Amino acid sequence: MNRSTTEIQKIISTFRPPARADYPELDDYSRDEIYHDFFGGGGMYLMVQMLRSLNLQPGQKILELGCGKGETSVYLAQHSGVQVKALDLWTSTEFLTHKFSARGVNSQISAIQVDVTRQLPFLENEFDAIFCMNSFNFYGDTPGFLPQLLTRLKPGGKLCIGSEVLSAEFTPEQLDNPPYVFSFSLPAPNDDVNVFTGDFIKQHTPGWWRNFFQASGLLEVETCFELKDAEAIYQELVRYEYENNIDAFDVQICLDQIEWGQSHQPRKTLFVLTARKI
Ligand SMILES: C[S@@+](CC[C@H](N)C(=O)[O-])C[C@H]1O[C@@H](n2cnc3c(N)ncnc32)[C@H](O)[C@@H]1O
């Protein structure tokens, strides 16, 4: 923490961005658009890798869980030609509805602000797929949640999770005494939030998630992989935040996490999992 500007610039100058040629789906998107209104790591790079593994067809009905500010819903409607129910807890229906109208996709997307662990206002077998980016770890292990959610997915339908994950599970010692790069308070006015208990303790490895879904007996995991360019995607996000004065605190802590992760486990990475409802 509290690295000088010179030190930050020196570290960032060693970072390599993800290869844009690996993401032809984003040819029409600027660097700003790749990160605009995304909350978690990965931005549109992660979204693209999720969509490749999901292989949606025009006209299908998609439930997006934890859609945040709705950028992924817009992309799904525009590029996959699907109908989307965009659900989120923190973002208001008004904000999302206004965005979807402004982007010309309001006939394809409807927004709803609800806690997904409560009674879901959808029909049984309503959806062909459930898309969930950087949010499942917030609520996915709530008892009874997964069986209840899956009643809304058609038999044979797909669940796709893409998210920040860890390269190793925390050891018992780390759970007792968390590494400082994962255990800190946010700046005011959110200084009552400890990100370890609120976030990192709920994060796992790709293998843990594979077992979690497979053990439910309700899903067959089809793909589960760590993004090969996750490190470059993280580094590019830090560089973007720094160059655009977006979140000085996040830049500092991310640099600490990247440095710490070069010689310790776990480090932050990104993964995609797709499972088929049995
Ligand atoms: C890190 S943000 C990711 C948002 C978006 N998917 C993205 O990638 O930018 C996590 C999202 O999960 C949503 N969320 C957390 N708990 C939830 C719950 N119980 N029900 C519905 N959404 C929830 C929050 O509202 C938030 O928008």
The ligand as an SDF file (V2000), in Angstrom:
LIG
                    3D

 27 29  0  0  0  0  0  0  0  0999 V2000
  -19.2630   -7.7230   -8.2030 C   0  0  0  0  0  0  0  0  0  0  0  0
  -20.8820   -7.2820   -8.7340 S   0  0  0  0  0  0  0  0  0  0  0  0
  -20.8830   -7.9130  -10.3970 C   0  0  0  0  0  0  0  0  0  0  0  0
  -21.8980   -7.2350  -11.2610 C   0  0  0  0  0  0  0  0  0  0  0  0
  -21.8410   -7.5810  -12.7540 C   0  0  0  0  0  0  0  0  0  0  0  0
  -22.2150   -8.9500  -13.0180 N   0  0  0  0  0  0  0  0  0  0  0  0
  -20.4730   -7.2800  -13.3080 C   0  0  0  0  0  0  0  0  0  0  0  0
  -19.7400   -8.2220  -13.6710 O   0  0  0  0  0  0  0  0  0  0  0  0
  -20.1300   -6.0900  -13.3800 O   0  0  0  0  0  0  0  0  0  0  0  0
  -21.9080   -8.4240   -7.8610 C   0  0  0  0  0  0  0  0  0  0  0  0
  -23.3880   -8.2440   -8.1350 C   0  0  0  0  0  0  0  0  0  0  0  0
  -24.0970   -9.2720   -7.4350 O   0  0  0  0  0  0  0  0  0  0  0  0
  -25.3220   -8.7540   -7.0220 C   0  0  0  0  0  0  0  0  0  0  0  0
  -25.8410   -9.5170   -5.8790 N   0  0  0  0  0  0  0  0  0  0  0  0
  -25.2000   -9.7690   -4.7210 C   0  0  0  0  0  0  0  0  0  0  0  0
  -26.0070  -10.4780   -3.8920 N   0  0  0  0  0  0  0  0  0  0  0  0
  -27.1770  -10.6730   -4.5710 C   0  0  0  0  0  0  0  0  0  0  0  0
  -28.4100  -11.3110   -4.2600 C   0  0  0  0  0  0  0  0  0  0  0  0
  -28.6000  -11.8980   -3.0760 N   0  0  0  0  0  0  0  0  0  0  0  0
  -29.4050  -11.2830   -5.1860 N   0  0  0  0  0  0  0  0  0  0  0  0
  -29.2150  -10.6830   -6.3880 C   0  0  0  0  0  0  0  0  0  0  0  0
  -28.0490  -10.0750   -6.7510 N   0  0  0  0  0  0  0  0  0  0  0  0
  -27.0500  -10.0560   -5.8480 C   0  0  0  0  0  0  0  0  0  0  0  0
  -25.0380   -7.3110   -6.6330 C   0  0  0  0  0  0  0  0  0  0  0  0
  -26.1980   -6.5260   -6.7080 O   0  0  0  0  0  0  0  0  0  0  0  0
  -23.9350   -6.9190   -7.6380 C   0  0  0  0  0  0  0  0  0  0  0  0
  -24.4220   -6.1700   -8.7200 O   0  0  0  0  0  0  0  0  0  0  0  0
  1  2  1  0
  2  3  1  0
  2 10  1  0
  3  4  1  0
  4  5  1  0
  5  6  1  0
  5  7  1  0
  7  8  2  0
  7  9  1  0
 10 11  1  0
 11 12  1  0
 11 26  1  0
 12 13  1  0
 13 14  1  0
 13 24  1  0
 14 15  1  0
 14 23  1  0
 15 16  2  0
 16 17  1  0
 17 18  1  0
 17 23  2  0
 18 19  1  0
 18 20  2  0
 20 21  1  0
 21 22  2  0
 22 23  1  0
 24 25  1  0
 24 26  1  0
 26 27  1  0
M  CHG  2   2   1   9  -1
M  END
$$$$
